[in-house]
Amino acid sequence: MEPSNINPLPLNLSKNIYVPTPRSPVHERRPTWSIRNTSIVKELGRGFYSKVYLAQDPTYGLVALKTADGKRENLEECISNEIEILSNINQHKNIVRLLGQNMEEKLIILEYCFHGNLKDYITRNREYFINEVDPETQELLEDSVETSVDLAEKSGTLVKTRRLLYWSYQMSRGLRYLEELGVIHRDIALR
């Protein structure tokens, strides 16, 4: 037998050889979100290319389920774009969170806002609005505790100038965050 042409490694060198580990075969996972296993409670509204439903999910509880609606030419592109944008946004206090999606069924599942859209909330509670702006100076008045307590006992829900200003501030924070990410909203509305 001939001697080997391989020289032995010096003792101070490692004999470990790093070889890429073969990857496991990729199996298509079926989406866990489906209209078939989500209980629809009621329709909440319609958008440019979609309908939005209130749905009950075993994991998240109440969710907003957005479905493609209509026969628009670019329907799949609209849903895909929205999913891509929402998927790339980190969780932010002032942005509705994407919980899941199902491209096969053209579904987007979003965090549900318990009080609904802001426009309807303000309209429902407009009789309990407290204007805190001084008509002469156009500045905010001191907080009137007596008036607030009286109205709160009647309605339980107050819409005061300070609250409207705070909501505006929260919306602007969410929009500023989107702007920092390079996202243009294109559908800003009170709802």
Rosetta blueprint (number, residue, H / E / L):
1 M L
2 E L
3 P L
4 S L
5 N L
6 I L
7 N L
8 P L
9 L L
10 P L
11 L L
12 N L
13 L L
14 S L
15 K L
16 N L
17 I L
18 Y L
19 V L
20 P L
21 T L
22 P L
23 R L
24 S L
25 P L
26 V L
27 H L
28 E L
29 R L
30 R L
31 P L
32 T L
33 W L
34 S L
35 I L
36 R L
37 N L
38 T L
39 S E
40 I E
41 V E
42 K E
43 E E
44 L E
45 G E
46 R E
47 G L
48 F L
49 Y L
50 S E
51 K E
52 V E
53 Y E
54 L E
55 A E
56 Q E
57 D E
58 P L
59 T L
60 Y L
61 G E
62 L E
63 V E
64 A E
65 L E
66 K E
67 T E
68 A E
69 D L
70 G L
71 K L
72 R L
73 E L
74 N L
75 L H
76 E H
77 E H
78 C H
79 I H
80 S H
81 N H
82 E H
83 I H
84 E H
85 I H
86 L H
87 S H
88 N L
89 I L
90 N L
91 Q L
92 H L
93 K L
94 N L
95 I L
96 V L
97 R L
98 L E
99 L E
100 G E
101 Q E
102 N E
103 M L
104 E L
105 E L
106 K L
107 L E
108 I E
109 I E
110 L E
111 E E
112 Y L
113 C L
114 F L
115 H L
116 G L
117 N L
118 L H
119 K H
120 D H
121 Y H
122 I H
123 T H
124 R H
125 N L
126 R H
127 E H
128 Y H
129 F E
130 I E
131 N L
132 E L
133 V E
134 D L
135 P L
136 E L
137 T L
138 Q L
139 E L
140 L E
141 L L
142 E L
143 D L
144 S L
145 V H
146 E H
147 T H
148 S H
149 V H
150 D H
151 L H
152 A H
153 E H
154 K H
155 S H
156 G L
157 T L
158 L L
159 V E
160 K E
161 T H
162 R H
163 R H
164 L H
165 L H
166 Y H
167 W H
168 S H
169 Y H
170 Q H
171 M H
172 S H
173 R H
174 G H
175 L H
176 R H
177 Y H
178 L H
179 E H
180 E H
181 L H
182 G L
183 V L
184 I L
185 H L
186 R L
187 D L
188 I L
189 A L
190 L L
191 R L
